[in-house]
Amino acid sequence: MKYISTRGAAPVLEFDDVLLAGLARDGGLYVPETWPQFSQADIRDLRGLTFAQIAVRVMKPFIGDTIPEDDFAAIVEDAYAQFDHTAIAPIKQLGPDRWLLELFHGPTLSFKDYALQVVGRLFDYVLKARGERVTIIGATSGDTGSAAIEACRDRDAIDIFILHPEGRVSDVQRRQMTTVMSPNVHNVAIEGNFDDCQDIVKAAFSDTAFRDRYGLSAVNSINWARIMVQIAYYFATAVALGAPDRKITFAVPTGNFGNVFAAYGAREMGLDIPRLIIGSNSNDILTRFITGGVMETAPVVPTLSPSMDIQISSNFERLLFDLYDRDGAELASVMDSFRKHGTVDFGDERWNKMRALFSGHRMDDTETKRQIKRIYEETGEMLDPHGVIGYVAGETLCDTSECAFVGVATAHPAKFPDAVEEATGVRPQLPPRLADLMEREERYDVLEGDVEAVKELVAARVASA
Ligand SMILES: *Cc1c(COP(=O)(O)O)cnc(C)c1O
C-alpha cells in the first residue's frame, strides 16, 4: 500500500515512513492511495475471531510487506493484552436496535488507548529495525497526553515529553500522566494555558537544528496509523451485530474527526454503514456545516467534554480530499483560504454529498448533564460527558424502525467524575487497576511558558541523535 498527501505535493510513502512522518511535507495529511476492499465473504470470515485477530486482518492490507505478518500480529496481541475486558471493545445493548460500544477498557480509560497502544509498539518496532531513536514532544489538555505516555513508556527507542498547562487539567488526568515513573517519560507542567503549551511544541519543531538533533516526532491525531487502528473496532462491532447481513449506523462524539473518519474508512472498505452520525458539544462547527452548508470557525468555548473543545477538526481534511475527488492542488488552495478567512463554502454539490452520509447533532452542557441523568435512570448506565453526546445524537437522528445504531462511548465515566456526579448524584468509581491513583507518587517538572526552558530540559534528559 502506498500513501499520498491530501495536498498532492509530498512524496508518496510506504506504511513505515507514514507511521513516523505525521504531517506531510506539503502541510497535508497522508491517506492510502486506495481503500482496501473487503467482500461480504471476507467480512463473514471475521465472525467468531477475537478482537485482536480481527484487528490484524483489517490492518494487514494497510501494512503490506513493511512488517512481517507474525511480528505484526504479536504487536497487536501484546497491545490488547493490556486491556481489562476480555472482549476489548464490549458492546452493550441499551434498547431495541441501540447499543453502546465501550471504548474505555484500555490503560487510560479513553478510546485513544485503542490506537495508541498499537502505534507506540509499531514506532518502537520500526525504529529499532532502523537503529534509530525519536523524542516525542506533545501538548495535552487532557486525554491524549496520558494515552501517549502509556503507549510509549519503557520503549527503548522513544523518549516522550508531554506538556500540560499547570493547574488546568483535572486531577485524574494529571495523575494518569505524572504517576508514570518510567525513565523515558518526562512530564512538564507549563506556567500558562493549553495554547502556550502548543506554541512551545510548535516552536521546538520549527527549530530544525534542534528537531534533527533530537529526532523530534509526534503521535498526534493526524497520524495515519491511529486512524488505521481505529477502523478495526468498527469492523469488530458490525460483525458481532450481524454484518454483512445487517446494516449498522454509528454515532460518534467528535472533536478532531479522527474517530468518525475511521468509521468512514470502514465503510469505504465494504462495511454496510448507512449513516454516520456526529455528536458535537457547543463547539459545533461540523454540525453547523452539515446543517447550513458553510464552514465557519468560532471561538472555542470550554465544555464538560474537553476532548471535543476543538474548532478546526484536522482530520476533516481527509474527508474533504475525497469530496474534492482527490484533487490535492485544489484542496490545498481551499484550505489556505479557510485558514486565512476562517470561513469556507465548499459548494452545494460537495455539501449534498456530505449530507447524504453524515448527520450532526449538538448538545450544550446543560443538555449533556440532563441526558447523563436520564440514561442513568432509564438503563443504569453511567455515560461520560463525551460518550453521552454520541449516544443521544444516535437516538435523535436514527429512526429505530429502520435504523440500528451503535453509540460510541469514548471515555470511562470516572475520568470525568465531577460532571457525572453532578448529573446523577452518584460518584463513578475508577476501575480496580487505577483505584489507588490518587495516592500514587507524582513526578513532573514545572517550567515557565518558554520554549528555551523546554529545550534545555530535553537536552539534559536525552542523548542527542
Ligand atoms: C479525543 C476524544 C474525542 C474526540 O475524538 P476525535 O477523534 O478527535 O473526533 C472524543 N471523546 C473522548 C473521550 C476523547 O478523548
The ligand as a Gaussian input file, in Angstrom:
#p B3LYP/6-31G(d) Opt

LIG

0 1
 C      -10.241000      12.571000      21.676000
 C      -11.596000      12.317000      22.212000
 C      -12.775000      12.546000      21.441000
 C      -12.725000      13.134000      20.051000
 O      -12.252000      12.213000      19.103000
 P      -11.793000      12.718000      17.651000
 O      -11.164000      11.534000      17.020000
 O      -10.806000      13.819000      17.902000
 O      -13.002000      13.206000      16.941000
 C      -13.998000      12.209000      21.989000
 N      -14.093000      11.714000      23.240000
 C      -13.001000      11.499000      24.012000
 C      -13.191000      10.974000      25.382000
 C      -11.718000      11.776000      23.530000
 O      -10.653000      11.564000      24.314000

